[in-house]
Amino acid sequence: MAFANFRLFLLLSGAISVAVVLTACDKEEPTEKKSGQALVSVNGKEITMLQLNDEIRRANIRADQYEAASKQLLESLISRQLIVDEAVRNKLDRTPEVMQARERVIAQVITQAYLQGIMSKVVKPTKAEIDEYYQKHPELFTHRKQFDLTIVRIATKDLSEELKKVLDAAKTLDEVVLWLEKNKVQYIRNVASRSSTDLPPQMTTLLQEKSKDTIFIINEQETSSLIYVNAVKESPVALASAAPQIERFLMNQKFKEATDAEITRLRAAAKIEYLNVKDQKPNDEKPVSSSSDELMPDSLEGMSNSAPISEGAIERGITGFK
């Protein structure tokens, strides 16, 4: 129950800021009775069944927890309304920070609603499209590889020039570990498996072509990982297993294309003037949008025996087909 109370506290505290942000809008419009059956009135403001059900949905409450959770969430909604009322009484809803945050939240909610409309019109990928994607990407499916890795993590500050020379000369991580122990450098050693679908294509190619006697270095700010490939195995995935994830991938791709097309249409129809902005791109520039390129590592350099890899690259890449 203590955990449940803490969880409800997080829900309450997270919702309060949004409620304060949106309350200013209520003051600008005549007071209207909220839709839904009223459960409680707090200083004349109703809390409805619709609000409670929304909180229950967001909290992912199990059926056997519904009664107890609904009572706690209702009390949380009452507490939230009391805090919002007091915040408004102290004019916190009119501070520049809250006013700006309110505009951002409203824009996000409206944008999400509009994008949901676009998504509802996107046609699901056909079986033929899924089969075609499967056949065109053997590296992800029929020729999928599994990499068995040994990973040694050390503090980046301990990645000295002397250690880098040891890494260049070493044939295995065992040699490096002996040097770390001799020089009293703390480390954590473990093993992991990654498939070619867990990693960016450049990383997969790198691990396959340069894995022999190569120790890869991944710098992750305060921590650095030394990675050695123990084995590369065949790990094919059948179409039946891959189909659901291919379908999701293609659906996301179609949604992105539809969204980009809509943004392009809106920009073409709009009059956009850049004011007090230097070196801004022209209005006909392609819209900036999320891309799969964000999942790819930066350029890979220095293919010496110890090969550095971009920050976090081993943990990035397209979603794996397990």
C-alpha positions in Angstrom: 0.0 0.0 0.0 2.9 2.3 0.7 4.1 1.9 -2.9 0.5 2.6 -4.1 0.4 5.8 -2.1 3.8 6.9 -3.5 2.6 6.1 -7.0 -0.5 8.2 -6.4 1.6 11.0 -5.1 3.6 11.0 -8.3 0.4 11.1 -10.3 -0.9 14.0 -8.2 2.3 16.1 -8.3 2.7 15.6 -12.0 -0.9 16.5 -12.8 -0.9 19.6 -10.5 1.5 21.5 -12.8 -0.6 20.8 -15.9 -3.8 21.8 -14.0 -2.3 25.1 -12.9 -1.1 25.7 -16.4 -4.6 25.1 -17.9 -6.6 26.9 -15.1 -5.9 30.3 -16.6 -7.9 29.3 -19.6 -10.9 28.6 -17.4 -10.7 32.1 -16.1 -10.9 33.6 -19.5 -14.2 31.9 -20.4 -17.5 31.8 -18.7 -17.8 29.0 -16.1 -19.5 26.0 -17.7 -20.7 22.8 -16.0 -18.4 20.0 -16.8 -19.7 17.0 -18.7 -20.1 13.8 -16.8 -21.7 12.8 -13.5 -20.4 15.0 -10.7 -18.8 13.1 -7.8 -17.5 15.9 -5.6 -17.8 19.7 -5.5 -14.7 21.5 -4.3 -15.3 25.2 -3.6 -17.9 25.1 -6.3 -15.8 23.3 -8.8 -17.0 19.8 -9.8 -14.9 16.7 -10.1 -16.7 14.3 -12.4 -16.8 10.6 -13.2 -15.1 11.3 -16.5 -12.1 12.9 -14.8 -11.8 10.0 -12.4 -12.1 7.4 -15.1 -9.4 9.2 -17.1 -7.0 9.1 -14.1 -7.8 5.4 -13.6 -7.0 4.7 -17.3 -3.7 6.6 -17.1 -2.7 4.7 -13.9 -3.3 1.3 -15.6 -5.3 0.1 -12.6 -6.0 -3.7 -12.5 -9.7 -4.8 -12.2 -9.1 -6.2 -8.7 -7.6 -2.9 -7.5 -10.3 -0.7 -9.0 -12.4 0.0 -5.9 -9.5 0.9 -3.6 -7.6 2.8 -6.3 -10.7 4.8 -7.4 -11.2 6.0 -3.8 -7.5 7.1 -3.5 -7.5 8.7 -6.9 -10.7 10.7 -6.1 -9.0 12.0 -2.9 -6.0 12.9 -5.0 -8.2 14.8 -7.4 -9.7 16.7 -4.5 -6.2 17.5 -3.1 -5.1 18.6 -6.6 -8.1 21.0 -7.0 -7.4 22.5 -3.5 -3.8 23.2 -4.5 -4.8 24.6 -7.9 -7.3 26.9 -6.2 -4.7 28.1 -3.8 -2.1 28.6 -6.6 -4.6 30.6 -8.6 -5.5 32.7 -5.5 -1.9 33.6 -5.2 -1.9 34.5 -9.0 0.7 31.8 -9.8 -1.3 31.0 -12.9 -0.5 34.5 -14.3 3.3 34.3 -14.0 5.2 34.4 -17.3 6.6 30.9 -16.8 3.1 29.4 -16.3 1.6 31.4 -19.1 4.3 30.2 -21.5 3.9 26.6 -20.3 0.2 26.8 -20.7 0.5 27.8 -24.3 3.0 24.9 -24.9 0.7 22.3 -23.3 -2.3 23.5 -25.2 -0.4 23.4 -28.5 0.9 19.9 -27.7 -2.6 18.6 -26.9 -4.1 20.1 -30.1 -1.2 18.9 -32.2 -1.6 15.4 -30.9 -5.3 15.4 -31.6 -4.6 16.5 -35.2 -1.9 13.9 -35.7 -4.3 11.2 -34.4 -6.6 12.2 -37.2 -3.9 11.7 -39.7 -2.9 8.4 -38.2 -6.5 7.1 -38.4 -6.4 7.6 -42.2 -3.2 5.7 -42.7 -3.8 2.3 -44.4 -2.3 -0.7 -42.6 0.6 -2.4 -44.5 -0.6 -5.3 -46.7 0.8 -8.9 -46.5 2.5 -8.3 -49.8 4.3 -5.2 -48.4 5.4 -7.1 -45.3 6.7 -10.0 -47.4 8.5 -7.6 -49.7 10.2 -5.8 -46.8 11.3 -9.2 -45.3 12.8 -10.3 -48.6 14.6 -7.1 -49.3 16.3 -7.0 -45.9 18.0 -10.4 -45.4 20.5 -8.9 -43.0 17.7 -8.3 -40.6 16.0 -11.7 -41.0 17.3 -14.6 -43.0 20.9 -13.6 -42.5 20.5 -12.2 -39.1 23.6 -12.4 -36.9 24.1 -12.7 -33.1 27.1 -11.3 -31.5 28.3 -12.7 -28.2 30.2 -10.0 -26.4 32.3 -9.5 -23.3 32.0 -6.0 -21.9 34.3 -4.4 -19.4 33.2 -1.0 -18.0 35.6 1.4 -16.4 35.5 5.1 -15.4 36.3 7.3 -18.4 38.9 9.1 -16.3 40.8 5.8 -16.1 41.1 5.5 -19.9 44.6 6.8 -19.9 47.1 6.9 -22.7 49.0 4.0 -21.1 45.8 1.9 -21.1 45.1 2.8 -24.7 48.5 1.4 -25.6 47.7 -1.8 -23.8 44.4 -2.0 -25.7 46.2 -1.6 -29.0 48.5 -4.4 -28.2 46.1 -6.8 -26.5 44.6 -9.8 -28.3 41.9 -10.5 -25.7 40.1 -8.7 -22.9 41.7 -11.0 -20.4 45.0 -9.3 -21.0 43.4 -5.9 -20.4 41.7 -7.1 -17.2 45.1 -8.4 -15.9 46.5 -4.9 -16.5 43.5 -3.2 -14.8 43.9 -5.4 -11.7 47.7 -4.9 -11.6 47.2 -1.1 -11.7 44.2 -1.2 -9.3 41.7 0.2 -11.8 38.2 -0.6 -10.8 36.0 -2.3 -13.5 32.8 -4.3 -14.0 32.9 -7.3 -16.3 29.9 -9.0 -17.9 28.7 -10.7 -21.0 25.9 -9.8 -23.4 24.3 -10.8 -26.7 23.3 -8.4 -29.4 21.8 -9.2 -32.8 22.2 -7.4 -36.1 18.6 -6.0 -35.6 19.6 -4.5 -32.3 22.3 -2.4 -33.8 22.8 0.2 -36.5 23.9 -1.2 -39.9 27.4 0.4 -39.6 27.9 -1.2 -36.2 26.9 -4.6 -37.5 29.3 -4.4 -40.4 32.0 -3.1 -38.1 31.6 -6.0 -35.6 31.6 -8.6 -38.4 34.6 -7.3 -40.4 36.8 -6.1 -37.5 35.8 -8.3 -34.7 38.9 -10.6 -34.7 41.5 -9.4 -32.1 39.7 -6.0 -31.9 38.6 -4.3 -28.7 36.0 -1.7 -29.3 35.8 1.4 -27.1 32.5 3.1 -26.4 32.7 6.4 -24.5 29.6 7.2 -22.5 30.5 10.4 -20.7 31.6 9.2 -17.2 31.8 5.6 -18.2 33.6 3.8 -21.0 33.0 0.3 -22.2 35.6 -2.0 -23.6 33.9 -4.6 -25.9 35.3 -7.8 -27.3 33.4 -10.1 -29.7 33.6 -13.7 -28.6 31.6 -15.2 -31.4 29.4 -14.3 -34.3 26.5 -16.8 -34.9 23.8 -17.2 -37.5 20.4 -16.3 -36.0 17.7 -16.2 -38.7 14.2 -15.0 -38.0 11.2 -16.6 -39.8 8.7 -14.4 -41.6 5.9 -15.4 -39.2 7.9 -14.2 -36.2 9.0 -11.0 -37.9 5.7 -10.0 -39.5 4.1 -8.2 -36.5 7.2 -6.0 -36.0 7.6 -5.3 -39.7 4.0 -4.2 -39.8 4.5 -1.8 -36.9 7.7 -0.4 -38.6 6.0 0.1 -41.9 3.0 1.7 -40.2 5.2 4.1 -38.4 7.0 4.8 -41.7 3.7 5.5 -43.5 2.6 7.8 -40.6 5.8 9.7 -40.8 5.4 10.1 -44.6 1.8 11.3 -44.2 2.8 13.7 -41.4 5.7 15.1 -43.5 3.4 15.6 -46.5 0.8 17.4 -44.4 3.5 19.7 -42.9 4.8 20.4 -46.4 1.2 21.3 -47.5 0.6 23.5 -44.6 3.9 25.4 -45.1 3.2 25.9 -48.8 -0.2 27.4 -48.0 1.0 29.5 -45.1 2.7 32.9 -45.0 5.7 32.5 -42.8 7.9 35.5 -42.0 11.1 35.2 -40.0 11.4 38.2 -37.7 14.6 39.1 -35.9 16.2 35.8 -36.8 19.6 35.8 -38.6 20.6 33.2 -41.2 17.3 31.5 -41.2 16.6 29.0 -44.0 14.0 30.0 -46.7 10.3 29.2 -46.4 10.6 26.5 -49.1 13.2 24.5 -47.1 12.1 20.9 -46.3 10.4 20.6 -42.9 12.5 19.2 -40.1 11.1 16.0 -38.7 12.2 12.9 -36.8 14.2 10.5 -38.8 15.7 7.0 -38.5 19.0 8.8 -39.0 18.7 9.8 -35.3 19.2 6.2 -34.4 22.5 5.9 -36.3 25.9 6.4 -34.6 28.2 9.2 -35.6 31.0 8.6 -38.0 33.2 5.7 -37.0 36.9 6.5 -36.8 40.3 5.1 -36.0 40.1 1.5 -37.0 43.2 0.5 -35.0 43.2 -2.6 -32.8 41.2 -0.7 -30.2 38.4 0.9 -32.3 36.4 3.8 -30.7 32.7 3.8 -31.3 30.3 6.7 -30.9 28.7 7.3 -27.6 26.0 4.8 -26.7 26.1 3.1 -30.2 26.0 -0.4 -28.8 22.7 0.3 -27.2 21.2 2.1 -30.1 19.8 1.0 -33.5 16.4 -0.1 -34.9 14.1 -2.0 -32.7 15.2 -5.6 -32.5 13.2 -8.5 -33.9 13.3 -11.0 -31.1 
